[in-house]
């Protein structure tokens, strides 16, 4: 399972040889360094821990994390992520990953955190229809009845109500790699990916499709 950590740059469009306009998201994918190699004998599973190399180093690094990076002989990084690998994979701490690990027309899954919308009501958060807007109506954007009176006298779990909207982990599956700029480590993915511009995202080979 190959994967890489990157940052979302923004959306644009490119044209195919047939003249079709394709909406794409430009992603700065890497360069990344392997910080740790986990094995089933020691950790219970096989994976690599990958960190994104950026121009700005983190301002504060805790003592345990500083020792973690020193053990791998790499500079401290802001964001780390794990990708599962095969037991016979030969990746080791210090190895570099770039956008070139993927190929054009390959399909990938992108994991990120969606935009936060703050505290929202049921109409925006869940798509409720709301009440009538005619003269005399006193029911417009309220959720309506949420429970019962005498029996069972409680609100059922899972009831759709106002609350925090967005800022959740989202996986966009089976996005096509339309173009790769190996010199600048840019991936052009067909469609949109979760999160605002400059958000961290993890890109890995599609599990299905």
Buried (B, 14 or more C-beta within 10 A) or exposed (E): EBBBBBBBBEBEEBEEEEEEEBEBBBBBBBBBBBBBBBEEEEEEEBBBBBBBBBEEEEEEBEEEBEEBBEEBEBBBBBBBBBBEBEEEBEBEBEEEBBBBBBEEEBBBBBBBBBBEEEEBBBBEBBEBEBEEEEEEEEEEEBBEEEEEEEEEEEEEEEEEEBEEBBEEEBEBEBBBBBBBBEEEBBBBBBBBBBBEEEBBBBBBBBEEE
